[in-house]
Amino acid sequence: MSSTLQLDQILNNCERHWSASAAKLYRIARTSVEKESDGVHVTDHTGKSFIDCACSYGVFIVGHRNPCVRESVQAQLADMAWTPPGRTNPVREALSERLRHIVPGEWEDIRYFVSGAEAIEQTMRYVLKVQKHRRGIVVMTHSYHGKTLAAMSILGQQQHHRSYGTSTKEVTYVPYGDFAALQRAVGDGVCAVYVEPILGGAHLEVPPVGYMANIRALCDSTGTLLIADEIQTGFGRCGKWFAIEYDQIVPDIMVLSKGLTGGYTSFACALYSSRLSQLYPLESIEPDNRSMGGHPTACASALAAIDYIQQNGLIEKARVNGGILRNGLHRLAQRFPEIIEDVPGVGMMTGLRLRGAVYEALMSMELSKRGVHAGNSMNEKASNPVLRFYPPLNIAPEAILHVLDMTEQALDAIASRPKISVKAFSLVVRNMYQIPNRFLGFKRGTANA
């Protein structure tokens, strides 16, 4: 079976059984399907290799199939793979101690989950129970805290609320980075403020200096609980272990996921400050709520990933190599101002803010032709989306320079397109989910670009 026929069959199955919109994106962008991965590379079903600068938006922080993590996981599988809810295990307790050591502040209760959204939902139940006299929650516009049903009610991408009916009058949205607006929304006090210390997603944004410190002071003065969502920013992605370190603050609750296990299993946790746990012990609030998240295999992979980050100096590498990456992207932004608006981010959490969704789609396609994957916004609606570059923290400087060369070639290719061609493609991008597959140019027997 030819690779094109194979891809056609894969996408037909994807459309029928998983996601019709994902299959549509594959067809429009002429994107191949990943089959294997190793280090900073992924390989598609045809055998073509790509440098992965998408990394599932930060999951593969120590690279794909990191051998140190793999060895730890295999050893744990040989001993014990899983324990039922309500049972602890030595690996979980070791991970809890490690997290209490590396996360700034003093932490007591730690609860483990399968996904970040599940962790967010548990924190929502908790804060609403312990702040019974308050129901208001303040979140930031364009923030991302998961898409399970309850988590979606505090999702800053409000277009999704219309699809699922999860809007609530108890949630107030304020522009990210606008502390004055936050002050007005909190007033004399609300139940909780949820915030990403660095805004992720297609709206990637670093807040003004002192933003998190001001939020901490506001929450302290009004009796409001502060929940920091470090799902994307944690474990060195932003050039420090955690983004709260930039303003040297400690939230009441912190949520971690993505880079936690280096990509070996879906895993998340919520940490509760000692102060909060002493006032409202988690066990007394939710004594019977147990998740499948803290099983030994996930905990072993998390311990190994943390060890690898520490032993290989990946936090410092994120700062140094992130500087190489960001300087290169800034140089390209100066050369192509008609395509690139700016280069937001810090450390290895960066990208190109592009002047329209059409440029994001074109950049994704051109980079893919040149063997580079970057993180696009998919169904996050942004007028100026950020095409994200979140490579593994152990990527070599030579690989970063290659990515920058390929990015420059991709921008050259787009800049040389006739304006009428770009305008026509923008119509396709805006209406892609309504276009029948037979009009997308993906046919059996045709070459896959």
Secondary structure as a PSIPRED ss2 file (coil, helix, strand):
# PSIPRED VFORMAT (PSIPRED V4.0)

   1 M C   1.000  0.000  0.000
   2 S C   1.000  0.000  0.000
   3 S H   0.000  1.000  0.000
   4 T H   0.000  1.000  0.000
   5 L H   0.000  1.000  0.000
   6 Q H   0.000  1.000  0.000
   7 L H   0.000  1.000  0.000
   8 D H   0.000  1.000  0.000
   9 Q H   0.000  1.000  0.000
  10 I H   0.000  1.000  0.000
  11 L H   0.000  1.000  0.000
  12 N H   0.000  1.000  0.000
  13 N H   0.000  1.000  0.000
  14 C H   0.000  1.000  0.000
  15 E H   0.000  1.000  0.000
  16 R H   0.000  1.000  0.000
  17 H H   0.000  1.000  0.000
  18 W C   1.000  0.000  0.000
  19 S C   1.000  0.000  0.000
  20 A H   0.000  1.000  0.000
  21 S H   0.000  1.000  0.000
  22 A H   0.000  1.000  0.000
  23 A H   0.000  1.000  0.000
  24 K H   0.000  1.000  0.000
  25 L H   0.000  1.000  0.000
  26 Y H   0.000  1.000  0.000
  27 R H   0.000  1.000  0.000
  28 I H   0.000  1.000  0.000
  29 A H   0.000  1.000  0.000
  30 R C   1.000  0.000  0.000
  31 T C   1.000  0.000  0.000
  32 S C   1.000  0.000  0.000
  33 V C   1.000  0.000  0.000
  34 E E   0.000  0.000  1.000
  35 K E   0.000  0.000  1.000
  36 E E   0.000  0.000  1.000
  37 S E   0.000  0.000  1.000
  38 D E   0.000  0.000  1.000
  39 G E   0.000  0.000  1.000
  40 V C   1.000  0.000  0.000
  41 H E   0.000  0.000  1.000
  42 V E   0.000  0.000  1.000
  43 T E   0.000  0.000  1.000
  44 D E   0.000  0.000  1.000
  45 H C   1.000  0.000  0.000
  46 T C   1.000  0.000  0.000
  47 G C   1.000  0.000  0.000
  48 K C   1.000  0.000  0.000
  49 S E   0.000  0.000  1.000
  50 F E   0.000  0.000  1.000
  51 I E   0.000  0.000  1.000
  52 D E   0.000  0.000  1.000
  53 C E   0.000  0.000  1.000
  54 A C   1.000  0.000  0.000
  55 C H   0.000  1.000  0.000
  56 S H   0.000  1.000  0.000
  57 Y H   0.000  1.000  0.000
  58 G H   0.000  1.000  0.000
  59 V C   1.000  0.000  0.000
  60 F C   1.000  0.000  0.000
  61 I C   1.000  0.000  0.000
  62 V C   1.000  0.000  0.000
  63 G C   1.000  0.000  0.000
  64 H E   0.000  0.000  1.000
  65 R C   1.000  0.000  0.000
  66 N C   1.000  0.000  0.000
  67 P H   0.000  1.000  0.000
  68 C H   0.000  1.000  0.000
  69 V H   0.000  1.000  0.000
  70 R H   0.000  1.000  0.000
  71 E H   0.000  1.000  0.000
  72 S H   0.000  1.000  0.000
  73 V H   0.000  1.000  0.000
  74 Q H   0.000  1.000  0.000
  75 A H   0.000  1.000  0.000
  76 Q H   0.000  1.000  0.000
  77 L H   0.000  1.000  0.000
  78 A H   0.000  1.000  0.000
  79 D H   0.000  1.000  0.000
  80 M C   1.000  0.000  0.000
  81 A C   1.000  0.000  0.000
  82 W C   1.000  0.000  0.000
  83 T C   1.000  0.000  0.000
  84 P C   1.000  0.000  0.000
  85 P C   1.000  0.000  0.000
  86 G C   1.000  0.000  0.000
  87 R C   1.000  0.000  0.000
  88 T C   1.000  0.000  0.000
  89 N C   1.000  0.000  0.000
  90 P H   0.000  1.000  0.000
  91 V H   0.000  1.000  0.000
  92 R H   0.000  1.000  0.000
  93 E H   0.000  1.000  0.000
  94 A H   0.000  1.000  0.000
  95 L H   0.000  1.000  0.000
  96 S H   0.000  1.000  0.000
  97 E H   0.000  1.000  0.000
  98 R H   0.000  1.000  0.000
  99 L H   0.000  1.000  0.000
 100 R H   0.000  1.000  0.000
 101 H H   0.000  1.000  0.000
 102 I H   0.000  1.000  0.000
 103 V C   1.000  0.000  0.000
 104 P C   1.000  0.000  0.000
 105 G C   1.000  0.000  0.000
 106 E C   1.000  0.000  0.000
 107 W E   0.000  0.000  1.000
 108 E E   0.000  0.000  1.000
 109 D E   0.000  0.000  1.000
 110 I E   0.000  0.000  1.000
 111 R E   0.000  0.000  1.000
 112 Y E   0.000  0.000  1.000
 113 F E   0.000  0.000  1.000
 114 V C   1.000  0.000  0.000
 115 S C   1.000  0.000  0.000
 116 G H   0.000  1.000  0.000
 117 A H   0.000  1.000  0.000
 118 E H   0.000  1.000  0.000
 119 A H   0.000  1.000  0.000
 120 I H   0.000  1.000  0.000
 121 E H   0.000  1.000  0.000
 122 Q H   0.000  1.000  0.000
 123 T H   0.000  1.000  0.000
 124 M H   0.000  1.000  0.000
 125 R H   0.000  1.000  0.000
 126 Y H   0.000  1.000  0.000
 127 V H   0.000  1.000  0.000
 128 L H   0.000  1.000  0.000
 129 K H   0.000  1.000  0.000
 130 V H   0.000  1.000  0.000
 131 Q C   1.000  0.000  0.000
 132 K C   1.000  0.000  0.000
 133 H C   1.000  0.000  0.000
 134 R C   1.000  0.000  0.000
 135 R C   1.000  0.000  0.000
 136 G C   1.000  0.000  0.000
 137 I E   0.000  0.000  1.000
 138 V E   0.000  0.000  1.000
 139 V E   0.000  0.000  1.000
 140 M E   0.000  0.000  1.000
 141 T C   1.000  0.000  0.000
 142 H C   1.000  0.000  0.000
 143 S C   1.000  0.000  0.000
 144 Y C   1.000  0.000  0.000
 145 H C   1.000  0.000  0.000
 146 G C   1.000  0.000  0.000
 147 K C   1.000  0.000  0.000
 148 T C   1.000  0.000  0.000
 149 L C   1.000  0.000  0.000
 150 A C   1.000  0.000  0.000
 151 A H   0.000  1.000  0.000
 152 M H   0.000  1.000  0.000
 153 S H   0.000  1.000  0.000
 154 I H   0.000  1.000  0.000
 155 L C   1.000  0.000  0.000
 156 G C   1.000  0.000  0.000
 157 Q C   1.000  0.000  0.000
 158 Q C   1.000  0.000  0.000
 159 Q H   0.000  1.000  0.000
 160 H H   0.000  1.000  0.000
 161 H H   0.000  1.000  0.000
 162 R H   0.000  1.000  0.000
 163 S H   0.000  1.000  0.000
 164 Y H   0.000  1.000  0.000
 165 G C   1.000  0.000  0.000
 166 T C   1.000  0.000  0.000
 167 S C   1.000  0.000  0.000
 168 T C   1.000  0.000  0.000
 169 K C   1.000  0.000  0.000
 170 E C   1.000  0.000  0.000
 171 V E   0.000  0.000  1.000
 172 T E   0.000  0.000  1.000
 173 Y E   0.000  0.000  1.000
 174 V E   0.000  0.000  1.000
 175 P C   1.000  0.000  0.000
 176 Y C   1.000  0.000  0.000
 177 G C   1.000  0.000  0.000
 178 D C   1.000  0.000  0.000
 179 F H   0.000  1.000  0.000
 180 A H   0.000  1.000  0.000
 181 A H   0.000  1.000  0.000
 182 L H   0.000  1.000  0.000
 183 Q H   0.000  1.000  0.000
 184 R H   0.000  1.000  0.000
 185 A H   0.000  1.000  0.000
 186 V H   0.000  1.000  0.000
 187 G C   1.000  0.000  0.000
 188 D C   1.000  0.000  0.000
 189 G C   1.000  0.000  0.000
 190 V C   1.000  0.000  0.000
 191 C C   1.000  0.000  0.000
 192 A E   0.000  0.000  1.000
 193 V E   0.000  0.000  1.000
 194 Y E   0.000  0.000  1.000
 195 V E   0.000  0.000  1.000
 196 E C   1.000  0.000  0.000
 197 P C   1.000  0.000  0.000
 198 I C   1.000  0.000  0.000
 199 L E   0.000  0.000  1.000
 200 G C   1.000  0.000  0.000
 201 G H   0.000  1.000  0.000
 202 A H   0.000  1.000  0.000
 203 H H   0.000  1.000  0.000
 204 L C   1.000  0.000  0.000
 205 E E   0.000  0.000  1.000
 206 V C   1.000  0.000  0.000
 207 P C   1.000  0.000  0.000
 208 P C   1.000  0.000  0.000
 209 V C   1.000  0.000  0.000
 210 G C   1.000  0.000  0.000
 211 Y H   0.000  1.000  0.000
 212 M H   0.000  1.000  0.000
 213 A H   0.000  1.000  0.000
 214 N H   0.000  1.000  0.000
 215 I H   0.000  1.000  0.000
 216 R H   0.000  1.000  0.000
 217 A H   0.000  1.000  0.000
 218 L H   0.000  1.000  0.000
 219 C H   0.000  1.000  0.000
 220 D H   0.000  1.000  0.000
 221 S H   0.000  1.000  0.000
 222 T H   0.000  1.000  0.000
 223 G C   1.000  0.000  0.000
 224 T C   1.000  0.000  0.000
 225 L E   0.000  0.000  1.000
 226 L E   0.000  0.000  1.000
 227 I E   0.000  0.000  1.000
 228 A E   0.000  0.000  1.000
 229 D E   0.000  0.000  1.000
 230 E C   1.000  0.000  0.000
 231 I C   1.000  0.000  0.000
 232 Q C   1.000  0.000  0.000
 233 T C   1.000  0.000  0.000
 234 G C   1.000  0.000  0.000
 235 F C   1.000  0.000  0.000
 236 G C   1.000  0.000  0.000
 237 R C   1.000  0.000  0.000
 238 C C   1.000  0.000  0.000
 239 G C   1.000  0.000  0.000
 240 K C   1.000  0.000  0.000
 241 W C   1.000  0.000  0.000
 242 F C   1.000  0.000  0.000
 243 A H   0.000  1.000  0.000
 244 I H   0.000  1.000  0.000
 245 E H   0.000  1.000  0.000
 246 Y H   0.000  1.000  0.000
 247 D C   1.000  0.000  0.000
 248 Q C   1.000  0.000  0.000
 249 I C   1.000  0.000  0.000
 250 V C   1.000  0.000  0.000
 251 P C   1.000  0.000  0.000
 252 D C   1.000  0.000  0.000
 253 I E   0.000  0.000  1.000
 254 M E   0.000  0.000  1.000
 255 V E   0.000  0.000  1.000
 256 L E   0.000  0.000  1.000
 257 S C   1.000  0.000  0.000
 258 K H   0.000  1.000  0.000
 259 G H   0.000  1.000  0.000
 260 L H   0.000  1.000  0.000
 261 T H   0.000  1.000  0.000
 262 G C   1.000  0.000  0.000
 263 G C   1.000  0.000  0.000
 264 Y C   1.000  0.000  0.000
 265 T C   1.000  0.000  0.000
 266 S C   1.000  0.000  0.000
 267 F C   1.000  0.000  0.000
 268 A E   0.000  0.000  1.000
 269 C E   0.000  0.000  1.000
 270 A E   0.000  0.000  1.000
 271 L E   0.000  0.000  1.000
 272 Y E   0.000  0.000  1.000
 273 S E   0.000  0.000  1.000
 274 S H   0.000  1.000  0.000
 275 R H   0.000  1.000  0.000
 276 L H   0.000  1.000  0.000
 277 S H   0.000  1.000  0.000
 278 Q H   0.000  1.000  0.000
 279 L H   0.000  1.000  0.000
 280 Y C   1.000  0.000  0.000
 281 P C   1.000  0.000  0.000
 282 L H   0.000  1.000  0.000
 283 E H   0.000  1.000  0.000
 284 S H   0.000  1.000  0.000
 285 I H   0.000  1.000  0.000
 286 E C   1.000  0.000  0.000
 287 P C   1.000  0.000  0.000
 288 D C   1.000  0.000  0.000
 289 N C   1.000  0.000  0.000
 290 R C   1.000  0.000  0.000
 291 S C   1.000  0.000  0.000
 292 M C   1.000  0.000  0.000
 293 G C   1.000  0.000  0.000
 294 G C   1.000  0.000  0.000
 295 H C   1.000  0.000  0.000
 296 P H   0.000  1.000  0.000
 297 T H   0.000  1.000  0.000
 298 A H   0.000  1.000  0.000
 299 C H   0.000  1.000  0.000
 300 A H   0.000  1.000  0.000
 301 S H   0.000  1.000  0.000
 302 A H   0.000  1.000  0.000
 303 L H   0.000  1.000  0.000
 304 A H   0.000  1.000  0.000
 305 A H   0.000  1.000  0.000
 306 I H   0.000  1.000  0.000
 307 D H   0.000  1.000  0.000
 308 Y H   0.000  1.000  0.000
 309 I H   0.000  1.000  0.000
 310 Q H   0.000  1.000  0.000
 311 Q H   0.000  1.000  0.000
 312 N C   1.000  0.000  0.000
 313 G C   1.000  0.000  0.000
 314 L H   0.000  1.000  0.000
 315 I H   0.000  1.000  0.000
 316 E H   0.000  1.000  0.000
 317 K H   0.000  1.000  0.000
 318 A H   0.000  1.000  0.000
 319 R H   0.000  1.000  0.000
 320 V H   0.000  1.000  0.000
 321 N H   0.000  1.000  0.000
 322 G H   0.000  1.000  0.000
 323 G H   0.000  1.000  0.000
 324 I H   0.000  1.000  0.000
 325 L H   0.000  1.000  0.000
 326 R H   0.000  1.000  0.000
 327 N H   0.000  1.000  0.000
 328 G H   0.000  1.000  0.000
 329 L H   0.000  1.000  0.000
 330 H H   0.000  1.000  0.000
 331 R H   0.000  1.000  0.000
 332 L H   0.000  1.000  0.000
 333 A H   0.000  1.000  0.000
 334 Q H   0.000  1.000  0.000
 335 R H   0.000  1.000  0.000
 336 F C   1.000  0.000  0.000
 337 P C   1.000  0.000  0.000
 338 E C   1.000  0.000  0.000
 339 I C   1.000  0.000  0.000
 340 I E   0.000  0.000  1.000
 341 E E   0.000  0.000  1.000
 342 D E   0.000  0.000  1.000
 343 V C   1.000  0.000  0.000
 344 P C   1.000  0.000  0.000
 345 G E   0.000  0.000  1.000
 346 V E   0.000  0.000  1.000
 347 G C   1.000  0.000  0.000
 348 M C   1.000  0.000  0.000
 349 M E   0.000  0.000  1.000
 350 T E   0.000  0.000  1.000
 351 G E   0.000  0.000  1.000
 352 L E   0.000  0.000  1.000
 353 R E   0.000  0.000  1.000
 354 L E   0.000  0.000  1.000
 355 R C   1.000  0.000  0.000
 356 G C   1.000  0.000  0.000
 357 A H   0.000  1.000  0.000
 358 V H   0.000  1.000  0.000
 359 Y H   0.000  1.000  0.000
 360 E H   0.000  1.000  0.000
 361 A H   0.000  1.000  0.000
 362 L H   0.000  1.000  0.000
 363 M H   0.000  1.000  0.000
 364 S H   0.000  1.000  0.000
 365 M H   0.000  1.000  0.000
 366 E H   0.000  1.000  0.000
 367 L H   0.000  1.000  0.000
 368 S H   0.000  1.000  0.000
 369 K H   0.000  1.000  0.000
 370 R C   1.000  0.000  0.000
 371 G C   1.000  0.000  0.000
 372 V E   0.000  0.000  1.000
 373 H E   0.000  0.000  1.000
 374 A E   0.000  0.000  1.000
 375 G E   0.000  0.000  1.000
 376 N C   1.000  0.000  0.000
 377 S C   1.000  0.000  0.000
 378 M C   1.000  0.000  0.000
 379 N C   1.000  0.000  0.000
 380 E C   1.000  0.000  0.000
 381 K C   1.000  0.000  0.000
 382 A C   1.000  0.000  0.000
 383 S C   1.000  0.000  0.000
 384 N C   1.000  0.000  0.000
 385 P C   1.000  0.000  0.000
 386 V E   0.000  0.000  1.000
 387 L E   0.000  0.000  1.000
 388 R E   0.000  0.000  1.000
 389 F E   0.000  0.000  1.000
 390 Y C   1.000  0.000  0.000
 391 P C   1.000  0.000  0.000
 392 P C   1.000  0.000  0.000
 393 L C   1.000  0.000  0.000
 394 N C   1.000  0.000  0.000
 395 I C   1.000  0.000  0.000
 396 A C   1.000  0.000  0.000
 397 P H   0.000  1.000  0.000
 398 E H   0.000  1.000  0.000
 399 A H   0.000  1.000  0.000
 400 I H   0.000  1.000  0.000
 401 L H   0.000  1.000  0.000
 402 H H   0.000  1.000  0.000
 403 V H   0.000  1.000  0.000
 404 L H   0.000  1.000  0.000
 405 D H   0.000  1.000  0.000
 406 M H   0.000  1.000  0.000
 407 T H   0.000  1.000  0.000
 408 E H   0.000  1.000  0.000
 409 Q H   0.000  1.000  0.000
 410 A H   0.000  1.000  0.000
 411 L H   0.000  1.000  0.000
 412 D H   0.000  1.000  0.000
 413 A H   0.000  1.000  0.000
 414 I H   0.000  1.000  0.000
 415 A H   0.000  1.000  0.000
 416 S C   1.000  0.000  0.000
 417 R C   1.000  0.000  0.000
 418 P C   1.000  0.000  0.000
 419 K H   0.000  1.000  0.000
 420 I H   0.000  1.000  0.000
 421 S H   0.000  1.000  0.000
 422 V H   0.000  1.000  0.000
 423 K H   0.000  1.000  0.000
 424 A H   0.000  1.000  0.000
 425 F H   0.000  1.000  0.000
 426 S H   0.000  1.000  0.000
 427 L H   0.000  1.000  0.000
 428 V H   0.000  1.000  0.000
 429 V H   0.000  1.000  0.000
 430 R H   0.000  1.000  0.000
 431 N C   1.000  0.000  0.000
 432 M H   0.000  1.000  0.000
 433 Y H   0.000  1.000  0.000
 434 Q H   0.000  1.000  0.000
 435 I C   1.000  0.000  0.000
 436 P C   1.000  0.000  0.000
 437 N H   0.000  1.000  0.000
 438 R H   0.000  1.000  0.000
 439 F H   0.000  1.000  0.000
 440 L C   1.000  0.000  0.000
 441 G C   1.000  0.000  0.000
 442 F C   1.000  0.000  0.000
 443 K C   1.000  0.000  0.000
 444 R C   1.000  0.000  0.000
 445 G C   1.000  0.000  0.000
 446 T C   1.000  0.000  0.000
 447 A C   1.000  0.000  0.000
 448 N C   1.000  0.000  0.000
 449 A C   1.000  0.000  0.000
